[in-house]
Amino acid sequence: MGHHVELPGVRTWYETEGAGEPMLLLHGGFCTNDTWGVLRTDLAAHNNLFLPERRAHGHTPDVPGPLSYQAMAEDTAAFIEAVVGEPAHLVGWSDGGIVALLLAIARPDLVRKIMVIGAGFRPAPECFADPAMLDAMTPDGDELAFFRELYASVSPDGPDHWPVAAAKVLDMWRTQPTLTTGQLAGIGAPTLVVSGDDDLVSLEHTIALYRALPDSRLAVVPGASHLVPLEQPTTIGRLVHEHLARDTVETMMPIRRAAAL
């Protein structure tokens, strides 16, 4: 069962599940809460999950004007204050990971630990492994057929609004986000950066993200794509649990982390 909360930016749909420390699951672009699959059940066994669907996604309506990650991060901050009531762990997949990074920069007081999966910090032309993929994506094309069906089945704006919402997301991908490594260096929350070894976001960009974050760990999942939470939910669940349980990183031969010793 889902609920609505009236946030300053948009009337937002969310779901809750589980018990334990609060954790937000932040879905990917064009996605809904259902796209977390069985990973959601795994994480709910140990955490109190909150799953907001962002503006123009799932059961949450579109709003006038263009979409922006910044507005979505502000919505998420308002959601934590209004619904969660305390700082939360953030697990963000793709666009959800971008929202998590922006939230951690603007409102570190609302964030515990972070895990980002297949997330970039620059626009798609700069971070996609194959930037031409973006040009092939159109609201009525085959590439977005799965997401088009998801949208039509639950959106309060109705299926006819899909071309508008989809075009807004694609426009956002072309020009956002525009984070710098200097801004990422200001994130103090322990962050696990995860990528499939054949991800939509290039491995080089993922490594740049990892290196820019001062308290970070990196996991590249073998035999996985941008859909690694669906392909290998057991692996992702284990990585989340280990990340939350580990407060310090100690290795026998530190290089990057040697300066912190």
Buried (B, 14 or more C-beta within 10 A) or exposed (E): EBEEBEBEBBBBBBBBBBEBBBBBBBBBBBBBBBBBEEBBBBBBEBBBBBBBBBBBBBBBBBBEEEBBBBBBBBBBBBBBBEBBEEBBBBBBBBBBBBBBBBBBBBBEEBBBBBBBBBBBBBBBEEBBBEBEEBEEBEBEEEEBEEBBEBBEEBBEBEEEBBEEBBBBBBEBBEEBBEBEEEBBEEBEBBBBBBBBEBBBBBBEBBBBBBBBBBBBBBBBBEEBBBBBBBBBBEBBBEBBBEBBEEEEEEEEEEEEBEEEE
